[in-house]
Amino acid sequence: MKDISKYQPKNILVIQQRQLGDVVVTTPVFAHIKKKFPQTRLTFLTEVKCLPLVQYDPNLDEIICFEKGKSFWQQIQFYLNLHKKKFDVVLDLQQLPRCQVATLFSGATYKLTFNPRHKYRKILYTHFDAPENTEDYTAFSKCRMLSPLGIVVQEMQPRLYVLEEERQKAKEILFSLGLDETKKFITLDATHKHPKRRWKYFAPLVEKILTVYPEFSFFILRAPGEDEQVQHLLEIDTKRVLMPKEPLSLRESMACMEKASFHIGNTSAPQHMALALNVPALIILAETACFWHFNPKNPQKGGAKQIEVRLANTVLQEYEKGKLAYQKGENPTFLQEEFPLINLITVENAFEKFVSLVQEPYYR
């Protein structure tokens, strides 16, 4: 692969099609590019639903959204218009089919990505040394793809940018629920579209926290159509477990979360948003995300901690042993649940981690 560490790009395209959390952890990439090449035009290509997360990022010169529901010829026109922008470097952070089509149509001289999942895809790219996953925070593996351009990864904390008028709107939303600026609250993300990432013990954890920490209230986050997943939480304490009547927009959720003392939730987008807003968080780690890491190995002083509640290896090994015996018919009494692993995490374990987070929420 050609050495481009001294190359001075004029027009860079970064592609991250989805999901919300993945777009949040892409923001350090923007910062690193602009720091190294302040005069370079930087464009970001993503889905419409992800736009609110980055629309006010000062490092971006343009945001383009993939168009869904268009005819074949309209799609071709979209990619032809992309080609007309004359990018000289493209960074594909996801390698989904539409990302690869955009990479091809970009016409860029240099096309960067992580090691392609399939060898035949290597013909699409010019530089692909960086591994997709590492033992560090997921933003690190994205930033590593910039190494061919001579960019050394330093800061990995994502950033979200909230406008002052949005902060004022958040004050109004919180005040309408009885949360003025003197009240401490915890944002709670107890929903997830994937059952494997839902923990069924949020209610008893909330009850325990409310009992031990009378200064805290809970502010429930949810998306449209998720009311059923959180309705039981409102019954715990109508004065201290609060939720707006209508789901908030993504920007409104960001502005409200920014004012929270802590965040608690599943492995999902709000957890990444909390870190990007410098809000300490407790994460109930699902088995589908057991290899993920949510804090950089070299965190910034004053940066918010994210403490993970993971299954103990002994518990996981015992479960796998029992499951295997059950499948062989050797242990018919083995307790089966549809998605049991995340629910092997106990309330006591989660509460213990929360106590440690309260005691030291930021890095010194």
C-alpha positions as CSV (number, residue, x, y, z in Angstrom):
1,M,0.0,0.0,0.0
2,K,1.2,3.5,-0.9
3,D,2.6,5.7,1.9
4,I,0.2,8.6,2.2
5,S,1.3,9.8,5.6
6,K,2.5,13.1,4.0
7,Y,-0.5,13.5,1.8
8,Q,-2.5,16.7,2.2
9,P,-6.2,15.9,1.3
10,K,-8.5,18.7,0.2
11,N,-11.8,16.9,0.4
12,I,-12.6,13.9,2.7
13,L,-15.7,11.8,2.9
14,V,-16.4,9.8,6.1
15,I,-19.1,7.1,5.9
16,Q,-21.0,5.6,8.9
17,Q,-24.4,4.5,7.7
18,R,-25.8,3.5,11.1
19,Q,-26.6,3.0,14.1
20,L,-27.1,5.9,16.5
21,G,-24.5,4.7,19.0
22,D,-22.0,4.0,16.2
23,V,-22.4,7.5,14.8
24,V,-21.8,9.0,18.3
25,V,-18.5,7.1,18.6
26,T,-17.5,8.3,15.1
27,T,-17.3,11.9,16.3
28,P,-13.6,11.6,17.5
29,V,-12.8,10.8,13.8
30,F,-14.1,14.2,12.8
31,A,-12.0,16.0,15.4
32,H,-8.8,14.1,14.5
33,I,-9.2,14.9,10.8
34,K,-9.9,18.6,11.4
35,K,-7.0,18.9,13.9
36,K,-4.6,17.4,11.3
37,F,-6.1,19.1,8.3
38,P,-7.9,22.3,9.4
39,Q,-8.3,23.5,5.8
40,T,-9.7,20.3,4.4
41,R,-13.4,20.0,3.6
42,L,-15.0,17.3,5.6
43,T,-18.3,15.6,4.6
44,F,-20.1,12.9,6.6
45,L,-22.5,10.4,5.0
46,T,-25.1,8.7,7.2
47,E,-28.8,7.8,7.5
48,V,-31.4,10.4,8.1
49,K,-32.2,9.1,11.6
50,C,-28.6,9.7,12.7
51,L,-28.5,13.3,11.5
52,P,-29.6,15.0,14.8
53,L,-26.6,13.6,16.5
54,V,-24.1,15.4,14.3
55,Q,-25.9,18.3,12.7
56,Y,-24.2,20.9,14.8
57,D,-20.7,19.3,14.9
58,P,-18.3,22.2,14.2
59,N,-15.8,19.8,12.6
60,L,-18.2,18.9,9.7
61,D,-18.6,21.1,6.6
62,E,-21.4,19.0,5.1
63,I,-23.7,16.2,6.0
64,I,-25.3,14.0,3.4
65,C,-28.0,11.4,4.1
66,F,-28.6,8.2,2.3
67,E,-31.9,8.3,0.5
68,K,-34.3,5.4,1.2
69,G,-37.4,4.5,-0.8
70,K,-36.1,5.9,-4.0
71,S,-36.3,4.3,-7.4
72,F,-33.2,2.6,-8.9
73,W,-32.5,5.6,-11.2
74,Q,-32.9,8.1,-8.3
75,Q,-30.4,6.0,-6.3
76,I,-28.0,6.1,-9.3
77,Q,-28.4,9.9,-9.5
78,F,-27.7,10.1,-5.7
79,Y,-24.4,8.3,-6.2
80,L,-23.5,10.3,-9.3
81,N,-24.0,13.5,-7.4
82,L,-21.7,12.1,-4.7
83,H,-19.1,11.5,-7.4
84,K,-19.3,15.1,-8.6
85,K,-18.1,16.4,-5.2
86,K,-14.6,15.1,-6.2
87,F,-13.4,13.6,-2.9
88,D,-9.8,12.7,-2.8
89,V,-10.0,10.5,0.4
90,V,-12.9,8.4,1.6
91,L,-13.1,6.6,5.0
92,D,-15.6,3.7,5.1
93,L,-16.2,2.9,8.8
94,Q,-18.8,0.2,8.3
95,Q,-18.5,-1.7,5.0
96,L,-22.2,-2.2,4.5
97,P,-23.3,-2.6,0.9
98,R,-24.5,1.0,0.6
99,C,-21.3,2.2,2.2
100,Q,-19.3,0.2,-0.4
101,V,-21.3,1.6,-3.3
102,A,-20.7,5.1,-2.0
103,T,-17.0,4.4,-1.6
104,L,-16.9,3.2,-5.2
105,F,-18.8,6.2,-6.6
106,S,-16.8,8.7,-4.5
107,G,-14.0,8.4,-7.1
108,A,-11.5,9.1,-4.3
109,T,-7.9,8.3,-5.0
110,Y,-7.4,6.8,-1.5
111,K,-10.1,4.7,0.1
112,L,-9.5,3.7,3.8
113,T,-11.3,1.1,6.0
114,F,-10.6,-1.6,8.5
115,N,-9.5,-5.1,7.3
116,P,-12.3,-6.2,5.0
117,R,-14.5,-9.1,6.3
118,H,-14.2,-10.8,2.9
119,K,-11.0,-10.9,0.8
120,Y,-12.8,-10.0,-2.4
121,R,-13.8,-6.6,-0.9
122,K,-10.1,-5.5,-0.7
123,I,-10.3,-4.4,-4.4
124,L,-12.6,-1.5,-3.3
125,Y,-10.0,0.0,-0.9
126,T,-6.4,1.2,-1.1
127,H,-5.6,1.1,2.7
128,F,-7.1,-1.5,5.1
129,D,-4.6,-2.4,7.8
130,A,-6.5,-1.4,10.9
131,P,-8.5,-4.3,12.7
132,E,-12.2,-3.8,13.1
133,N,-12.3,-4.4,16.9
134,T,-9.6,-3.9,19.6
135,E,-9.5,-4.3,23.3
136,D,-9.9,-0.5,23.7
137,Y,-13.0,1.8,23.5
138,T,-14.7,1.2,20.1
139,A,-13.9,4.8,19.0
140,F,-10.3,3.8,19.0
141,S,-10.7,1.2,16.3
142,K,-12.5,3.8,14.1
143,C,-9.7,6.4,14.7
144,R,-7.0,3.9,13.9
145,M,-8.3,3.8,10.3
146,L,-6.8,7.3,9.9
147,S,-3.3,6.1,10.6
148,P,-2.3,5.9,6.9
149,L,-2.8,9.7,6.8
150,G,-0.2,10.1,9.5
151,I,-2.8,10.8,12.2
152,V,-1.9,9.6,15.7
153,V,-4.8,8.8,17.9
154,Q,-4.8,10.8,21.1
155,E,-8.3,11.6,22.3
156,M,-11.1,9.1,21.9
157,Q,-14.0,10.6,23.9
158,P,-17.0,11.3,21.6
159,R,-18.6,14.7,21.6
160,L,-22.1,15.9,21.1
161,Y,-22.9,19.6,20.7
162,V,-26.1,21.0,22.3
163,L,-27.3,24.5,21.4
164,E,-28.2,27.1,24.1
165,E,-31.8,27.3,22.9
166,E,-32.0,23.5,23.3
167,R,-30.7,23.8,26.9
168,Q,-33.4,26.2,27.6
169,K,-36.0,23.9,26.2
170,A,-34.6,21.1,28.3
171,K,-35.0,23.2,31.4
172,E,-38.7,23.7,30.5
173,I,-39.2,20.0,30.0
174,L,-37.6,19.1,33.3
175,F,-39.3,21.9,35.2
176,S,-42.7,20.6,33.9
177,L,-41.9,17.3,35.7
178,G,-40.8,19.0,38.9
179,L,-37.1,18.8,38.2
180,D,-35.7,22.3,38.7
181,E,-32.0,23.0,38.8
182,T,-31.7,22.1,42.5
183,K,-32.9,18.5,41.8
184,K,-30.5,15.7,41.0
185,F,-31.8,13.1,38.6
186,I,-30.6,10.0,36.8
187,T,-31.6,9.3,33.2
188,L,-32.7,5.7,32.7
189,D,-32.7,3.7,29.4
190,A,-34.5,0.5,30.2
191,T,-35.7,-0.3,26.7
192,H,-34.1,-2.0,23.7
193,K,-35.5,-3.4,20.4
194,H,-33.4,-6.5,20.9
195,P,-34.7,-8.7,23.8
196,K,-31.1,-10.0,24.4
197,R,-30.1,-6.5,25.5
198,R,-33.0,-6.0,27.9
199,W,-32.4,-6.5,31.6
200,K,-35.5,-7.4,33.6
201,Y,-34.4,-6.1,37.0
202,F,-34.4,-2.4,36.4
203,A,-37.4,-1.9,38.6
204,P,-35.9,-3.4,41.8
205,L,-32.6,-1.5,41.1
206,V,-34.5,1.8,40.8
207,E,-36.4,1.0,44.1
208,K,-33.1,0.3,45.9
209,I,-31.4,3.5,44.6
210,L,-34.4,5.6,45.6
211,T,-34.3,4.2,49.1
212,V,-30.6,4.6,49.6
213,Y,-30.2,7.9,47.8
214,P,-33.2,10.1,48.6
215,E,-31.7,13.1,46.7
216,F,-32.1,11.3,43.4
217,S,-35.1,11.1,41.0
218,F,-35.3,9.1,37.7
219,F,-36.0,10.5,34.3
220,I,-37.1,7.8,31.9
221,L,-35.9,7.9,28.3
222,R,-37.9,6.0,25.6
223,A,-38.5,6.1,21.9
224,P,-42.0,6.1,20.2
225,G,-43.7,2.7,20.7
226,E,-41.7,1.8,23.8
227,D,-44.1,3.0,26.5
228,E,-45.1,-0.6,27.3
229,Q,-41.5,-1.5,28.2
230,V,-41.3,1.2,30.8
231,Q,-44.8,1.7,32.2
232,H,-44.2,-0.5,35.2
233,L,-41.3,1.8,36.3
234,L,-43.7,4.7,36.7
235,E,-45.6,2.8,39.3
236,I,-42.6,2.6,41.7
237,D,-42.9,6.3,42.8
238,T,-45.0,8.8,40.9
239,K,-43.1,11.7,42.4
240,R,-39.5,10.5,41.8
241,V,-39.8,8.3,38.7
242,L,-40.7,10.7,35.9
243,M,-41.3,10.6,32.2
244,P,-42.7,13.2,29.7
245,K,-46.1,12.4,28.3
246,E,-44.7,12.2,24.7
247,P,-41.4,10.7,23.7
248,L,-38.7,13.3,23.3
249,S,-36.8,14.0,20.0
250,L,-33.2,12.9,19.9
251,R,-32.0,16.4,20.3
252,E,-34.4,17.0,23.3
253,S,-33.1,13.8,24.9
254,M,-29.5,14.9,24.5
255,A,-30.3,18.3,26.1
256,C,-32.0,16.7,29.1
257,M,-29.4,14.1,29.5
258,E,-26.7,16.7,29.6
259,K,-28.2,18.0,32.9
260,A,-28.3,14.6,34.5
261,S,-26.1,13.5,37.4
262,F,-25.9,9.9,36.2
263,H,-27.2,7.7,33.4
264,I,-28.2,4.0,33.8
265,G,-29.1,1.7,31.0
266,N,-28.5,-1.1,28.6
267,T,-25.8,-1.3,26.0
268,S,-27.4,1.1,23.5
269,A,-27.1,4.6,22.0
270,P,-28.0,6.6,25.2
271,Q,-24.9,5.0,26.9
272,H,-22.7,6.4,24.1
273,M,-24.6,9.7,24.3
274,A,-23.9,9.9,28.0
275,L,-20.2,9.6,27.5
276,A,-20.3,12.2,24.7
277,L,-22.1,14.6,27.1
278,N,-19.7,13.8,30.0
279,V,-22.3,12.2,32.1
280,P,-21.2,9.2,34.4
281,A,-23.0,6.0,33.5
282,L,-23.7,2.5,34.7
283,I,-24.1,0.0,31.8
284,I,-25.8,-3.4,32.1
285,L,-23.8,-5.3,29.6
286,A,-25.7,-7.8,27.5
287,E,-24.0,-11.0,26.3
288,T,-24.2,-9.8,22.7
289,A,-21.8,-7.0,23.8
290,C,-19.6,-8.9,26.1
291,F,-16.4,-7.9,24.2
292,W,-17.2,-4.2,24.1
293,H,-15.3,-1.6,26.1
294,F,-16.9,1.7,27.1
295,N,-14.0,3.7,28.5
296,P,-10.7,4.6,26.9
297,K,-7.7,3.0,28.4
298,N,-6.1,6.5,28.8
299,P,-9.1,8.6,29.8
300,Q,-9.0,12.4,30.1
301,K,-8.8,13.9,33.6
302,G,-12.2,15.1,34.5
303,G,-13.8,12.7,32.0
304,A,-17.0,10.8,33.1
305,K,-16.6,7.2,34.0
306,Q,-18.7,4.4,32.5
307,I,-18.8,1.4,34.8
308,E,-19.9,-1.9,33.2
309,V,-21.9,-4.6,35.0
310,R,-20.7,-7.8,33.4
311,L,-21.5,-11.4,34.1
312,A,-18.8,-13.1,36.2
313,N,-16.8,-15.6,34.2
314,T,-17.7,-18.3,36.7
315,V,-21.4,-17.7,36.3
316,L,-21.1,-17.6,32.5
317,Q,-19.1,-20.9,32.5
318,E,-21.6,-22.6,34.7
319,Y,-24.5,-21.5,32.5
320,E,-22.8,-22.7,29.4
321,K,-22.1,-26.0,31.1
322,G,-25.7,-26.4,32.1
323,K,-27.0,-25.4,28.7
324,L,-24.8,-28.0,27.0
325,A,-26.0,-30.7,29.3
326,Y,-29.6,-29.7,28.7
327,Q,-29.1,-29.8,24.9
328,K,-27.7,-33.3,25.2
329,G,-30.6,-34.4,27.4
330,E,-28.4,-35.0,30.4
331,N,-29.9,-32.2,32.6
332,P,-33.7,-31.9,31.9
333,T,-34.1,-29.6,35.0
334,F,-31.9,-26.9,33.6
335,L,-33.8,-23.6,33.8
336,Q,-34.4,-22.2,30.4
337,E,-35.5,-18.7,29.6
338,E,-35.8,-17.2,26.2
339,F,-32.9,-14.8,26.7
340,P,-31.4,-15.6,30.1
341,L,-27.8,-14.5,30.1
342,I,-28.3,-10.7,30.8
343,N,-30.8,-11.6,33.5
344,L,-28.1,-13.5,35.4
345,I,-26.7,-10.1,36.4
346,T,-28.1,-9.5,39.8
347,V,-29.6,-6.3,41.3
348,E,-27.0,-6.5,44.1
349,N,-24.1,-6.6,41.6
350,A,-25.5,-3.6,39.7
351,F,-26.2,-1.6,42.9
352,E,-22.7,-2.3,44.1
353,K,-21.3,-0.9,40.9
354,F,-23.5,2.1,41.1
355,V,-22.3,2.9,44.6
356,S,-18.7,2.9,43.4
357,L,-19.8,5.2,40.5
358,V,-21.4,7.7,42.9
359,Q,-18.3,7.7,45.1
360,E,-16.0,8.5,42.2
361,P,-17.9,9.5,39.0
362,Y,-15.0,11.3,37.2
363,Y,-11.4,10.4,36.4
364,R,-8.9,12.3,38.5
